[in-house]
Each structure stands twice: as C-alpha cells, then as structure tokens.
Amino acid sequence: MHRNIALVPAPASTVDRLSALAQASRLNVFRLLVRVGPEGLRASDIAARLAIPPTTLSTHLRILTDAGLLSLRTASRERVYAVRFEAMRELIAYLLEDCCQGSPEVCTPIADILATSACCA
C-alpha cells in the first residue's frame, strides 16, 4: 500500500543543478572534476582530456559554475575549475531526503554504494 506523501517543491538551486548536469558534456566535465578532487583542473586541461573545443567548453563551464556546482579561481593566466563538493552533497542529500519512509531496505543499497565508492574508500 502506498502512502500519500506531501513533497516540498525543490529549491531553485536544486533544479538549476540538475538542469546543468542534464547534458552529456557537462556531466562528463563534472565527473572528471569529481575524480580530480579539490585541486581542480585548468580549463585547457579539461578541454584536452575530454576533447571538447574551448569555446564549447567555456559555455559548459559557465553553466556548471552558474548552477553552483563548480568553483573558479585564476592561477597565473589560466582559469582553474573544481567541484564544489558541498553543493554536490546538498544535491545528493536532497535527492535522498525522503528515501526510506519507514522502509530502510530501500536505501540500504544506496548507502552501500556510497560506502564502497572509490572516492570514499
């Protein structure tokens, strides 16, 4: 039997973040920067690793940064982008906020994935 659950509308930041990630190249950029960690990468290195033309990459980086998923700093004459891990945690927490609703077995596989993830090991 399903219970009716009143859902709180998603905050605008959550919708912006999900929208920013809902494009293959941007998702690839984000995942690359997650793997790299807090030090981030220069825009030119991202373009080279993912074979994305610099002008196209610039648009993707702006969208991800505007959504609050990436931070930007300058190093010499280069722009360095890094994942804002607190924004990633907020997004994951929002998506899992109402997960169990009295049925912890539903969320156990998700917790197991997070616990055994390469980044968390």
Contacts in CASP RR format, 6 or more apart in sequence:
PFRMAT RR
TARGET T0000
AUTHOR 0000-0000-0000
METHOD contacts of the structure
MODEL  1
MHRNIALVPAPASTVDRLSALAQASRLNVFRLLVRVGPEGLRASDIAARL
AIPPTTLSTHLRILTDAGLLSLRTASRERVYAVRFEAMRELIAYLLEDCC
QGSPEVCTPIADILATSACCA
3 101 0 8 1.000
5 98 0 8 1.000
5 101 0 8 1.000
7 98 0 8 1.000
10 94 0 8 1.000
11 94 0 8 1.000
13 67 0 8 1.000
13 68 0 8 1.000
13 90 0 8 1.000
14 90 0 8 1.000
14 91 0 8 1.000
14 94 0 8 1.000
16 66 0 8 1.000
16 67 0 8 1.000
16 68 0 8 1.000
17 67 0 8 1.000
17 68 0 8 1.000
17 69 0 8 1.000
17 87 0 8 1.000
17 91 0 8 1.000
18 91 0 8 1.000
19 67 0 8 1.000
20 26 0 8 1.000
20 63 0 8 1.000
20 64 0 8 1.000
20 66 0 8 1.000
20 67 0 8 1.000
20 69 0 8 1.000
21 27 0 8 1.000
21 30 0 8 1.000
21 69 0 8 1.000
23 60 0 8 1.000
23 63 0 8 1.000
25 50 0 8 1.000
25 52 0 8 1.000
25 56 0 8 1.000
25 57 0 8 1.000
25 60 0 8 1.000
26 60 0 8 1.000
26 63 0 8 1.000
26 64 0 8 1.000
28 50 0 8 1.000
29 46 0 8 1.000
29 50 0 8 1.000
29 52 0 8 1.000
29 57 0 8 1.000
29 60 0 8 1.000
29 61 0 8 1.000
29 64 0 8 1.000
29 81 0 8 1.000
30 64 0 8 1.000
30 69 0 8 1.000
30 70 0 8 1.000
30 83 0 8 1.000
32 41 0 8 1.000
32 46 0 8 1.000
32 49 0 8 1.000
32 50 0 8 1.000
33 40 0 8 1.000
33 41 0 8 1.000
33 46 0 8 1.000
33 70 0 8 1.000
33 81 0 8 1.000
33 82 0 8 1.000
33 83 0 8 1.000
34 83 0 8 1.000
34 88 0 8 1.000
34 119 0 8 1.000
35 119 0 8 1.000
36 82 0 8 1.000
37 82 0 8 1.000
37 83 0 8 1.000
38 82 0 8 1.000
38 83 0 8 1.000
38 85 0 8 1.000
39 82 0 8 1.000
40 80 0 8 1.000
40 81 0 8 1.000
40 82 0 8 1.000
40 83 0 8 1.000
41 49 0 8 1.000
41 80 0 8 1.000
41 81 0 8 1.000
41 82 0 8 1.000
42 75 0 8 1.000
42 78 0 8 1.000
42 79 0 8 1.000
42 80 0 8 1.000
42 81 0 8 1.000
43 54 0 8 1.000
43 57 0 8 1.000
43 58 0 8 1.000
43 61 0 8 1.000
43 78 0 8 1.000
43 79 0 8 1.000
43 80 0 8 1.000
43 81 0 8 1.000
44 54 0 8 1.000
44 78 0 8 1.000
46 52 0 8 1.000
46 57 0 8 1.000
46 61 0 8 1.000
46 81 0 8 1.000
47 53 0 8 1.000
47 54 0 8 1.000
47 57 0 8 1.000
50 57 0 8 1.000
52 60 0 8 1.000
61 70 0 8 1.000
61 72 0 8 1.000
61 79 0 8 1.000
61 81 0 8 1.000
64 70 0 8 1.000
64 81 0 8 1.000
65 71 0 8 1.000
65 72 0 8 1.000
65 81 0 8 1.000
68 84 0 8 1.000
68 87 0 8 1.000
69 83 0 8 1.000
69 84 0 8 1.000
69 87 0 8 1.000
69 88 0 8 1.000
70 81 0 8 1.000
70 82 0 8 1.000
70 83 0 8 1.000
70 84 0 8 1.000
71 81 0 8 1.000
71 82 0 8 1.000
71 83 0 8 1.000
71 84 0 8 1.000
72 79 0 8 1.000
72 80 0 8 1.000
72 81 0 8 1.000
73 79 0 8 1.000
73 80 0 8 1.000
73 82 0 8 1.000
74 80 0 8 1.000
96 107 0 8 1.000
96 110 0 8 1.000
99 106 0 8 1.000
99 107 0 8 1.000
99 110 0 8 1.000
100 106 0 8 1.000
100 107 0 8 1.000
114 120 0 8 1.000
END
